[in-house]
């Protein structure tokens, strides 16, 4: 299990392949495991790195800072520690918001950015996710872990075509996080608003959004295009929040085309 020591703590990551580097960033309640198939496909042509954010998967933060801002900093440090001068970055949901912020804050390092079902404005989150950003709510949830797992497995059928696979993945990932990382990360994501800043991104930018996304409002595709007119939008008519699972063939074709030609 590869790990990297940063100023804040330990970052767990998985890597495979050779070639130009591509960073993969997971969403809230997730981990690198979201990218298992993506790694297999992209590693045939690229050097892939799938990171766990602090407080998720196998990454640990000594300062108990599980904010979106700290996740952006961890990407910066990760690239520095591994000697990656430039990379394409792909982020799902919260990971996409982190990817945009990284492209804004250190544009010399990010050559291409892909966001998948990602909020540009945190107010676009599903009301349950926004509510989860309150400490009291998070503590209540953590006192009943069995009910939480049951809820997540059931909710997975509401947010994804393959509810069984998504539910299994989410419940496994949630078992590795704490109440603090749970509420802090979503709380700071809810407060994030990059609408006025994404116009600063000069490198190629791709937004992938599913018509039936019930986690992040699909209109964030329009928000991204409106504030970053040079961006490319891939609209997935038959997908929800997980287009890599709902329409995998089209998803990977879009990603590879962007990495090669975007």
N, C-alpha and C positions, 0 to 999 in steps of 0.2 A: 504494500500500500504506500505509494509515493507521498511524501509530505514535504512541506517547505516551511521554514521558520521565518516569520515576518516580525515587524516591530510589535504588532498587536498580539500575535499568537501563531498557531500552526494551521497551515492550509493543506488540506488533503486534496489530491487531484489524481486523475487517471490520464494517461497519455498513450498514443499509438500512432504509428505511421511516420512518414518522412515527407519533406517538402516544405512549402510555405506554411507558417503557423496559423492555426485557427483556434480561438478560445471559445468554449461553450459554457454559458452561464444559465443555471437552472432558476426556476421560479420559487415563489413562497411555498413553504412546507415541503420543498423538493430536495433533490440532491443530484449528484452527477449521474445517477442511475437513469434519469430521464433520457440521457443521451446514448444509451448502450447501442442502439441500432445506428444512430447518427455517427458515432465513432467508427463503427465497422465500415460504413459507406464512405465517409470522408477520408478516412485514413489510407485509402487506396491511392489518394493523390496529395493529401495534405498531412502535416504534422498536427494532430489534434490534441487539445488539452481541455479536459472537463473539470472545472473547479467546484468545490463545495464552499459556499459562503460560510463565514464565521457563524457558529451556532447551528449549522446544518450538516448532515452527513457526518464526515469524519474530521471536520475543521473545528478548532477550538480558539476562543478569544479570551485572553487573560483579563482584559479591561471590561468585559461584559458590555461591549458596544456592538449592538446588532443592527445598527442603522444603515440605511441605504448609502449614506455618505461614506461609512466605513467600508462597505462592500466595494465601492468605487476605488477607495484607497488600496484595498487588498489586491485588486486587479493590477493597479500600477506597480505595487511592490512585487507581485508575482512575476510580472514581465521583467522587472529589473533583476530580481534574484536569479532567474533562469537565463538571463542574457538574451531576451527576446526584444529586439529593437522595434519591430513593427509586427502587427498581426491583424487579421480579420477577426471580428468578434460577432458571436451569435448568441442572443439571449431570449429566453422564453419568459413571458409574463414579467415578474419583478426583475428577472435577469436581463430582460430587454431594456427596462428603464435604467438599470445600472450600465448597460452597454452604451446607451445614448449619453448618459452623464460622463462616461469615460471618454467618448469621442469628443465631447465638448471640452472637458478639462485637460486632456492631453492628446490633442489631435495629431501630433507628430507620431504617435504610437499606433493609432487605429486607422488602418487603411480602408476597411469596409465594415459597415455595421448592418446587421440584420436583427430586427425585433419581431417577435412572434406573440401575438395577443398581448401586447404590452401597453400599460397605461402611460400616456404622455402627461395626463392630468390625473392625479390620484383620486379625484372625485368620481372617476369613471368606474371605480371598483364596485363590485356587487356589495349591497348593503351589509351582508353578513361579514364580509371581509373587512369593511370599514369599521364595523362594530367590534371586530376582534382586536383592533388597535388599542382598546381600552384595557388597562391593567386589571381592573376588577373582573372583567369578562374573561380574560385569559386565565386568571386564577381559578374562577369557577369551573372552567373547562378542564383544567388540570387536576381538579379534585375527583373527577369522574372519568378516568381514562378509558374504561370499557365502553361507556356511552359515547365518548369521543370517537373511538375507533368504529363503532357501529354507525354513527352518523356519517363519518367520512366515507365508509364503504357504500352507504346508501346514496350519499350526495354525488358520488362518482358517476352513478348512472344518469344523473341529471346534467352533468357537465361534459360527458364524453360518450361517444358511441360504444366503445368497449369499456363499460363501467366496471367490469370485473377486474380487468388488467390495471386500469387507473386506480381503482380502489385499493388493490393490493399494493401498488407502488406507493401511494400516498400514506397508507397506514404504516408501512415499513419505515418510510422516511420520518413520519411524525414521531415514531418511537425513539428517535435519536435526538430530538430537540427538547428545549426547556421552555417553560412558560415565559421566561424573559426574552428569549430569542423569538418566540411566537408573537408576542404583542409588540415588541420594539420594532421589528422589521416591517410588519404590516402597518404599524402606526406611522412610521416615517415615510413609507411608500404612499400612504393616504395623503400625507401632507406635501408630497412632491408635485411640482408643476413645472414641466420643461417646455411649455408651449412657446415661450418667447426666446428660448435658448437654442432650440433645435435648428433654427435658421443659421446658426454659426457653423454647423457641420458642413464641411466642404467636400469630404470624401463620399463615395457612393453609399447610399442608404436604402435599404429594402425593408418594407413593412409587410408582414404576413398576418392577415386577420381572417378569422372564421365568421361566417354569417350568423352562426348559432352559438357564439361565445356567451356563456352565462356567468363568467367570472369578471371579465373586463368588457365594457360596452364596445361593440364592434365599430361604433362611430369614431373610435380613436384612429381608425384608418384615415378618415376624413380630416381629423385634427392634425395628424402627422403631415398629410399632403398639403394642408392649408398653410402650416407654419414652416414646412421644409419643402417648397415647391419642386425642388430637384429630386426628391425621393421617388422611389418606385413602389407602388402598392400592388401586392398579389392578393386578390380577393378570393377566398375559398368558400364557395357556395355550399358545400356539403360538410363543413367542419365546425367544430366548436372551439374550445380553448386549447385543444391538443391536435392541431392539424397534422403533426408528424405521425399521429396514430390514426386519425380519421381518414386522411387522404395521403398515405405515405409515398406512393409513387410520384404524385404531382408535387408533394412537398420537397422531396429530395431532388427532383428535376429542377425546381425553382432555386433551391439553395446552390446546387452545382453550377447552374447557368449564371447566377449572380457572382459566385466566387471566380468563375472563369471570365465573365464578360462585363459584369456590372461596373 
